[in-house]
Amino acid sequence: MLGLLEEGRGAAAGQLNPERGRVRLAAVTTAGEHVLPPHLAAFRARWPEAEVTLEVGNRSRVWELLGFREVDLVIGGRPPAGGRFATLATRPNRLVVVARAGAVPQGDDARPDAAVRALATQVWLVREPGSGTRSTAEELFDDLGIAPATLTLGSNGAIRESVRAGLGVTLISCDAVARELARGALEEWHLPGLPLERSWHAVGRAEEDLAPTAALFLEGLVSAGEAAEAEPFRQV
């Protein structure tokens, strides 16, 4: 009931003047830290009187927020089955295995079995339970037939810096390590089936129109607006 009341207030305020209304966003950690910022900057530049709130959390948290009507739009992985939520737009999300520069065995493309054995001996840095990336990493372990030692860290930043320090390897969105890969501070571990091609999803509640200001934000995600560094989403 509180969620409905808050949603009603926001919708009423933005109905006549969407550019002065409010959009309530939630995003999984990687999207909140590395995908949304340029889009937020572009939206604020275009609609400076609009109010934007963003809550960043793990997968289970953001779907809870959307389900209880505490946010209008979620940026994350594929929404849970069940028909409560609907994907409105998508954008590619490549998941890569990375290690400290110089730690990746040379010639692993020619000997994938040796590379898999090497990966099995590594400490894998993983996110907390409830994270979509952690679930995907565990699925990758099953696919590769390995059961490596793991170390749980609570943020992408902690994982990225720990990999740079040589603490282990990780499966992570390329969006989170693009700069480190470009500078050569990290290296990608190539294997058949890697990288994993996934998608970012912009998700609303099924069979409901977005609030007017949230609809403006979705338009900006698709066009990328003035965000020169932002890769646009594609409307579904």
N, C-alpha and C positions, 0 to 999 in steps of 0.2 A: 504493500500500500504506500509506503514511503517513497519507493522508487517510482510508482505511478504518479504520485503528487509532484515530485521533483521534475519528472519528465513533462508533466502537464504545464508546469510553470515555464520551463524552457521553451516548449513548443508555442505557448501563447506569446511569449516575448519575441520569438523569432518569426512568427507567422506573417506579420505585416512587413517586417524589415529583417529578412534573413541575415543580411550583412551585419546586423547589430545583435544578433541572437547568440546562442551558446551551442557549442558542440562538445560532447563528453566522449572522450576516447579512452580505450584501453589497448595495450599492446604487450605481447610477450617481450621478454627482455631484449633479445637481439633486435627486433623490429623497433622497439622504443629507443634503443641506443644508437642504431646505425641506419635504419631505413626512414623513419619518420622525421627526424630533425630538419632536413632540407625542405620537406613538404610543409612542415609547420611554419618554417620561415617564409616560404612563398605565400602561404595562406594569410599569415599576419601582414605581409607586405601589401597584399591585395585588399584584405578586409581588416584594417587595423582596429575597428570598433567591435569586432566579433570577440567573444570570450571563448577560450579554448582551455579545457582541462584534460590532462593525460595521466592515467595510472598505469604503471609498468609492473607486471607480475609474471608468474609462470603460467603455463597453459591452463591449469585447472582454475586459477584465480580469474583470468580474463573471461572465461566462459561463464563463470559464476556471476560476474558483474553484468554481463550482457543478459543472462537469464533473469536476473532480478531487476532489470531495467535501470541499473545504476549508470550505465553508459549507453551511447547511441550506436557506436561503431567499434569493432575490434579489428586490430591488425595482428594476425598470427598465422598459424598453420591451418590445415584443413579443419573445419568445424566438426564437432562431434556428430555422429549419426543420430537420427531421431526426428528430424524435420523441424526442430525448434528454430534453427538458424539457417541463413541463406548467404552464400558467397555472392558478393556484388561486383567484385573486381579481383584480379590476380596479377602477380608479378613473379618472375623467376627467382628461385632461391636455391643456389648451389651449395651443397654441404660437402666440405672437403676435410680430409685428414691432414693435419699439419704437425710439423715437428720443428725443433730448433734448426737453424741453418747448419748444414754439415752433418746432421744426424740421420738423414734419409740415405739408405744404401743405394749405391750407384748400380745401374743396370737392372733395376727391379722390374722394368717393363718386359725384359727378356726372360726373367725368372720370377714370375708372380708367386710361385710356391715358396721361394726363399723369402720374398717380401712379406708374405703372410706369416711365416714362421718368425720373422723379425718383429712384426707387429705384435705377435703373441707374447713376446718377452718384454714389451714396453709397459710402463705404467700409463694407464689411460685416465686423463682428467675429465671428469664428467660433472654435469650440473646436478642439482638436488632432485629428489623424487618429485614427480609432477611436471618436470620440464619435458617438453616435446623432444628437444635435442637429446636428452638422456635416453628416452624411449627408443629413438632412432639409433643411437649408438649401441644399445643392447640388441636391437634387431640386427645390426651389422655384425656384432660378435657371433650371433647365431649363424648368419649367412657365411661367415668366414670359418666357422668351426673353431673359434678360439675362446678362451676363458681367461682373459688377462687380469692382472691386478688393477684396481681402480682407486682413484682418489677423488672424493667429492668436494667441489668448490662452488660457492654460492653465486658467482657472477661471471659473466663473459670476460670482464676485465681481469679478474684474478686468474682465470684459466689462460688467457692470452699471455699474460706476463709470466706465468709459471712455465708455459711451453717455451717461451723465449729464454728462460733461465735454465732450461734443460731438465725440468722436473718430470716431463713425460710428453705424450702426444694426445691429440684430441680430435674429435669430429666436431666441426663448427661451421656456421654459415660463412660463406666467402665474404659476405657483407661485413662481418665482424673483424676480418683479418686482411682485407684488401690492401691496406697501406703497408702492413708488415710484409706481405708477399711481394709487393712491388719494390720495396726497399731491400729485399733479400734477408730480412731478419728472421723470417720463417720460410720453410719449404713445404711444398705440397707432396704428399706421399701418393704416388699413382699406382693403381691396381685395376684390374678388370672390374667393372661395375662401379668404380669411383671416378669422378665425384658422383654423389647422389643428386639427381635432379628433382627438386621439390618446388613448391610455390608458396609465396606469401598470399594470404587471402584477406581481403577487406570484407568483413562479415557484419550483417545486421540481423534483426529478428525476421523470421520467415513470415511472408504474407503481410508485412507492415511497411508502409512508406517511411522513409527516413524523415526526421524532423528537418525543417527547411535549412537550417544552418549546417547540419550534418550532411545534407545533400550537396551544399556548396563545397564542403570539404572533400567529399567523394569526387566531385567534378575536378577539383584540383589534383587529386591523386592520379586521375586518368590523364589529365593534360600535362601534369607536372608543372604547370604555370611558369613562374619565373625561376623555379629551382633548377638551375643549369646542371647541378651535380646529381639531381634526383632522376632515377630511372622510373618512368611512368608505369602505372598499373594499366591493365586492360580490362575494360568493363565486360562483365559476363552477360 
